[in-house]
Amino acid sequence: MKVNVAAVQELINEHFRGNQTWFAEEISVAPAYVSRILNNKVEGNSDKVCNGIIKFCELNGLDFRKYIILS
């Protein structure tokens, strides 16, 4: 699994008013780590991040496959 960076950035803009820290807290991940993923400084293949996004999507009626690339 890997984060679809463009789609997650869109998710943050739409559901979190562009606030990465708020998003990171919602998925229980350090804000700095989310920032590094979104800025392509580290690969977005973290299980914790992916699982947090999946859980958020399930709770909010969103399709996680838009935000997670299954490999």
MINU-346767 format. One record per residue: residue number from 0; residue in three letters; x, z, y of N, C-alpha, C in turn. Coordinates in nm, 3 decimals. Layout:
ATOM,seq,type,n_xx,n_zz,n_yy,ca_xx,ca_zz,ca_yy,c_xx,c_zz,c_yy
ATOM,NUM,Ala,X,Z,Y,X,Z,Y,X,Z,Y
...
REM end
This chain:
ATOM,seq,type,n_xx,n_zz,n_yy,ca_xx,ca_zz,ca_yy,c_xx,c_zz,c_yy
ATOM,0,Met,0.084,0.000,-0.118,0.000,0.000,0.000,0.089,0.000,0.125
ATOM,1,Lys,0.039,-0.068,0.226,0.113,-0.075,0.351,0.013,-0.085,0.466
ATOM,2,Val,0.048,-0.025,0.578,-0.037,-0.026,0.696,-0.039,-0.165,0.759
ATOM,3,Asn,-0.157,-0.214,0.791,-0.173,-0.337,0.868,-0.164,-0.295,1.015
ATOM,4,Val,-0.046,-0.306,1.072,-0.016,-0.251,1.204,-0.112,-0.304,1.312
ATOM,5,Ala,-0.134,-0.433,1.315,-0.221,-0.491,1.419,-0.363,-0.438,1.407
ATOM,6,Ala,-0.414,-0.429,1.285,-0.550,-0.380,1.265,-0.562,-0.232,1.298
ATOM,7,Val,-0.461,-0.153,1.263,-0.465,-0.009,1.295,-0.457,0.012,1.445
ATOM,8,Gln,-0.378,-0.068,1.513,-0.372,-0.057,1.659,-0.509,-0.087,1.720
ATOM,9,Glu,-0.577,-0.185,1.665,-0.712,-0.219,1.709,-0.808,-0.103,1.681
ATOM,10,Leu,-0.795,-0.042,1.563,-0.876,0.075,1.528,-0.854,0.188,1.628
ATOM,11,Ile,-0.729,0.213,1.663,-0.697,0.319,1.759,-0.757,0.286,1.895
ATOM,12,Asn,-0.748,0.163,1.936,-0.805,0.124,2.065,-0.957,0.140,2.067
ATOM,13,Glu,-1.022,0.105,1.958,-1.169,0.108,1.953,-1.225,0.248,1.930
ATOM,14,His,-1.164,0.326,1.841,-1.221,0.455,1.802,-1.154,0.576,1.866
ATOM,15,Phe,-1.035,0.556,1.921,-0.960,0.668,1.977,-0.915,0.642,2.121
ATOM,16,Arg,-0.981,0.546,2.186,-0.950,0.508,2.324,-0.800,0.485,2.346
ATOM,17,Gly,-0.736,0.428,2.244,-0.595,0.394,2.254,-0.500,0.512,2.236
ATOM,18,Asn,-0.553,0.628,2.201,-0.471,0.750,2.192,-0.415,0.766,2.050
ATOM,19,Gln,-0.286,0.734,2.035,-0.220,0.743,1.904,-0.212,0.887,1.854
ATOM,20,Thr,-0.193,0.982,1.944,-0.183,1.122,1.904,-0.314,1.170,1.844
ATOM,21,Trp,-0.423,1.135,1.906,-0.556,1.173,1.855,-0.576,1.113,1.715
ATOM,22,Phe,-0.541,0.987,1.700,-0.552,0.920,1.570,-0.465,0.992,1.466
ATOM,23,Ala,-0.340,1.021,1.502,-0.247,1.087,1.409,-0.302,1.223,1.364
ATOM,24,Glu,-0.357,1.298,1.458,-0.415,1.428,1.423,-0.534,1.410,1.331
ATOM,25,Glu,-0.614,1.307,1.354,-0.732,1.281,1.272,-0.694,1.250,1.127
ATOM,26,Ile,-0.581,1.183,1.107,-0.540,1.149,0.970,-0.432,1.245,0.917
ATOM,27,Ser,-0.405,1.352,0.991,-0.312,1.458,0.949,-0.168,1.408,0.927
ATOM,28,Val,-0.121,1.332,1.025,0.016,1.279,1.021,0.080,1.308,1.157
ATOM,29,Ala,0.210,1.329,1.158,0.282,1.356,1.283,0.267,1.237,1.379
ATOM,30,Pro,0.231,1.265,1.504,0.214,1.157,1.602,0.339,1.070,1.618
ATOM,31,Ala,0.456,1.129,1.611,0.580,1.051,1.625,0.595,0.952,1.511
ATOM,32,Tyr,0.554,0.991,1.392,0.564,0.900,1.277,0.467,0.783,1.290
ATOM,33,Val,0.347,0.811,1.335,0.249,0.704,1.359,0.305,0.608,1.463
ATOM,34,Ser,0.364,0.662,1.568,0.423,0.578,1.673,0.533,0.488,1.617
ATOM,35,Arg,0.618,0.544,1.532,0.727,0.464,1.473,0.671,0.352,1.386
ATOM,36,Ile,0.563,0.380,1.313,0.502,0.276,1.230,0.445,0.166,1.319
ATOM,37,Leu,0.370,0.205,1.422,0.304,0.108,1.508,0.402,0.026,1.591
ATOM,38,Asn,0.520,0.080,1.614,0.623,0.009,1.689,0.725,-0.058,1.597
ATOM,39,Asn,0.691,-0.067,1.467,0.775,-0.133,1.366,0.916,-0.078,1.358
ATOM,40,Lys,0.930,0.053,1.381,1.061,0.117,1.367,1.083,0.165,1.224
ATOM,41,Val,0.973,0.191,1.153,0.978,0.224,1.010,0.869,0.143,0.941
ATOM,42,Glu,0.884,0.125,0.811,0.782,0.053,0.735,0.659,0.141,0.720
ATOM,43,Gly,0.545,0.079,0.722,0.420,0.153,0.711,0.371,0.167,0.570
ATOM,44,Asn,0.460,0.202,0.478,0.419,0.213,0.338,0.408,0.359,0.293
ATOM,45,Ser,0.381,0.448,0.386,0.367,0.590,0.357,0.232,0.618,0.289
ATOM,46,Asp,0.238,0.683,0.174,0.114,0.718,0.104,0.028,0.811,0.188
ATOM,47,Lys,0.092,0.904,0.258,0.016,1.000,0.339,-0.060,0.928,0.451
ATOM,48,Val,0.005,0.835,0.517,-0.060,0.760,0.625,-0.172,0.674,0.568
ATOM,49,Cys,-0.143,0.602,0.463,-0.244,0.514,0.402,-0.364,0.593,0.352
ATOM,50,Asn,-0.339,0.706,0.286,-0.449,0.788,0.237,-0.531,0.846,0.352
ATOM,51,Gly,-0.463,0.883,0.460,-0.533,0.933,0.578,-0.624,0.827,0.639
ATOM,52,Ile,-0.575,0.705,0.645,-0.656,0.594,0.698,-0.775,0.567,0.606
ATOM,53,Ile,-0.751,0.568,0.475,-0.859,0.545,0.379,-0.967,0.652,0.395
ATOM,54,Lys,-0.926,0.777,0.404,-1.021,0.887,0.419,-1.101,0.872,0.549
ATOM,55,Phe,-1.031,0.841,0.658,-1.100,0.821,0.786,-1.203,0.710,0.774
ATOM,56,Cys,-1.165,0.600,0.711,-1.257,0.487,0.695,-1.379,0.525,0.612
ATOM,57,Glu,-1.356,0.597,0.503,-1.468,0.637,0.418,-1.564,0.728,0.493
ATOM,58,Leu,-1.513,0.820,0.573,-1.597,0.912,0.649,-1.673,0.843,0.762
ATOM,59,Asn,-1.622,0.728,0.806,-1.681,0.659,0.921,-1.743,0.524,0.886
ATOM,60,Gly,-1.761,0.498,0.758,-1.827,0.375,0.714,-1.751,0.247,0.746
ATOM,61,Leu,-1.618,0.254,0.743,-1.535,0.137,0.769,-1.470,0.090,0.639
ATOM,62,Asp,-1.435,-0.037,0.634,-1.368,-0.094,0.517,-1.217,-0.073,0.533
ATOM,63,Phe,-1.161,0.015,0.452,-1.018,0.046,0.465,-0.930,-0.074,0.437
ATOM,64,Arg,-0.981,-0.174,0.364,-0.899,-0.292,0.331,-0.860,-0.372,0.456
ATOM,65,Lys,-0.930,-0.349,0.564,-0.893,-0.415,0.689,-0.766,-0.353,0.747
ATOM,66,Tyr,-0.742,-0.226,0.717,-0.632,-0.150,0.778,-0.516,-0.124,0.683
ATOM,67,Ile,-0.540,-0.144,0.554,-0.437,-0.120,0.452,-0.416,-0.250,0.374
ATOM,68,Ile,-0.292,-0.292,0.362,-0.258,-0.409,0.282,-0.225,-0.359,0.141
ATOM,69,Leu,-0.307,-0.399,0.046,-0.284,-0.360,-0.093,-0.188,-0.460,-0.156
ATOM,70,Ser,-0.086,-0.407,-0.221,0.012,-0.499,-0.279,0.025,-0.481,-0.427
REM end
